[in-house]
Amino acid sequence: QVQLVESGGGLVQPEGSLRLSCAASGIILSMAAMNWYRQAPGKQRELVATITSGGGTYYVDSVKGRFTISRDNAKNTGYLQMNSLKPEDTAVYYCNAFRLTQRYWGQGTQVTVSS
């Protein structure tokens, strides 16, 4: 059974930083595409960042230069380092893994950027 467990969310002031973690079990993240999505109130869920099995990365334009996606293969854990946070980054952030047509989701972690 695949489980993805996010952690690291919270309340942070504008221009602050947070690091989200996604601990995986039942799936080897290095053999999957790992994604971070977010969903703000009243908005559709959007893809924020991707890291492929080969290590390639993708970012939505709104987070380029501020967010960094990474993966620790030894810990089977993915990360999203978020710097220079803005109020519009406020959302529930979800970890997602995709492999062989199967897609798995974590439960989400709330990130709130406010002064």
Backbone torsions as a table, in degrees:
resi	resn	phi	psi	omega
1	GLN	NA	129.1	-178.4
2	VAL	-85.5	132.4	174.5
3	GLN	-131.9	135.7	173.1
4	LEU	-122.6	124.2	-176.3
5	VAL	-122.8	114.0	179.0
6	GLU	-87.5	152.4	173.2
7	SER	-154.7	167.0	174.5
8	GLY	105.4	-4.3	178.5
9	GLY	-73.5	173.9	178.9
10	GLY	160.9	-166.2	179.1
11	LEU	-99.9	130.4	-179.3
12	VAL	-141.3	149.6	178.1
13	GLN	-78.4	155.6	174.9
14	PRO	-52.6	142.6	-175.9
15	GLU	75.1	1.5	176.9
16	GLY	-81.4	-176.8	-177.1
17	SER	-131.7	151.6	171.7
18	LEU	-144.2	153.0	171.8
19	ARG	-123.5	118.9	176.5
20	LEU	-91.0	143.7	177.1
21	SER	-120.1	150.9	177.4
22	CYS	-135.3	100.5	-179.6
23	ALA	-88.2	126.3	-174.8
24	ALA	-110.1	145.0	170.6
25	SER	-140.1	148.1	-179.5
26	GLY	81.9	-0.9	177.7
27	ILE	-150.5	142.9	177.3
28	ILE	-95.1	110.6	-173.6
29	LEU	-60.6	-31.7	-178.5
30	SER	-68.8	-12.6	178.3
31	MET	-104.2	9.3	-177.5
32	ALA	-129.7	165.7	166.0
33	ALA	-87.7	127.4	178.2
34	MET	-109.0	134.0	-176.2
35	ASN	-128.3	152.0	167.4
36	TRP	-115.2	127.1	174.6
37	TYR	-114.3	164.3	171.8
38	ARG	-143.9	153.3	177.8
39	GLN	-138.4	116.4	176.9
40	ALA	-90.1	157.4	180.0
41	PRO	-55.6	129.6	177.3
42	GLY	76.9	5.6	-178.7
43	LYS	-121.5	161.8	176.9
44	GLN	-75.9	155.0	175.6
45	ARG	-66.9	135.0	-179.7
46	GLU	-126.0	147.5	175.9
47	LEU	-75.7	128.9	-178.6
48	VAL	-101.4	-47.4	-176.0
49	ALA	-157.0	152.2	179.4
50	THR	-135.5	143.4	166.4
51	ILE	-128.7	125.2	-177.0
52	THR	-82.5	172.6	178.0
53	SER	-62.3	-28.4	178.4
54	GLY	-85.2	-2.3	177.7
55	GLY	95.7	-0.4	176.8
56	GLY	-69.6	149.0	-176.8
57	THR	-126.2	154.8	176.6
58	TYR	-140.9	142.8	176.4
59	TYR	-134.2	143.3	170.7
60	VAL	-67.9	148.2	-173.1
61	ASP	-54.5	-36.6	-173.3
62	SER	-67.5	-14.5	-178.6
63	VAL	-117.0	-3.0	-179.1
64	LYS	-58.4	133.8	-179.6
65	GLY	85.5	-10.5	-179.7
66	ARG	-115.6	-35.8	-177.5
67	PHE	-107.8	147.9	175.7
68	THR	-135.1	125.2	176.8
69	ILE	-97.5	141.7	-179.6
70	SER	-153.1	175.0	-175.8
71	ARG	-149.0	136.1	173.7
72	ASP	-107.6	102.9	-174.6
73	ASN	-64.5	-34.8	-179.6
74	ALA	-65.4	-34.2	-179.9
75	LYS	-94.2	-6.6	-176.4
76	ASN	52.1	46.2	-175.3
77	THR	-133.4	138.4	175.4
78	GLY	-106.9	160.3	-176.2
79	TYR	-138.1	155.7	168.8
80	LEU	-134.2	105.9	176.3
81	GLN	-85.6	123.1	-176.2
82	MET	-119.1	116.2	179.0
83	ASN	-115.6	164.3	178.2
84	SER	49.0	48.8	-175.1
85	LEU	-65.6	146.0	-179.8
86	LYS	-120.4	157.0	178.0
87	PRO	-55.1	-32.5	-179.7
88	GLU	-73.0	-5.1	173.1
89	ASP	-83.5	-5.7	179.2
90	THR	-61.3	124.9	-176.7
91	ALA	-178.1	170.5	165.1
92	VAL	-88.5	128.0	-178.5
93	TYR	-103.7	131.6	-176.8
94	TYR	-118.8	136.1	170.9
95	CYS	-88.6	143.7	-177.3
96	ASN	-142.8	138.3	174.7
97	ALA	-125.5	137.8	-176.8
98	PHE	-129.0	123.5	179.4
99	ARG	-152.4	131.0	174.6
100	LEU	50.4	50.0	177.4
101	THR	71.8	-1.8	178.8
102	GLN	-99.2	136.6	-179.3
103	ARG	-121.7	133.4	-177.6
104	TYR	-125.0	145.0	-176.9
105	TRP	-125.9	146.7	167.9
106	GLY	-85.4	-178.4	-174.9
107	GLN	-86.5	-14.9	178.7
108	GLY	96.5	152.8	175.8
109	THR	-138.3	135.7	-175.1
110	GLN	-81.8	132.3	171.5
111	VAL	-119.7	123.0	178.7
112	THR	-123.6	123.4	179.6
113	VAL	-111.1	110.8	-175.3
114	SER	-159.2	147.9	175.3
115	SER	-93.9	NA	NA
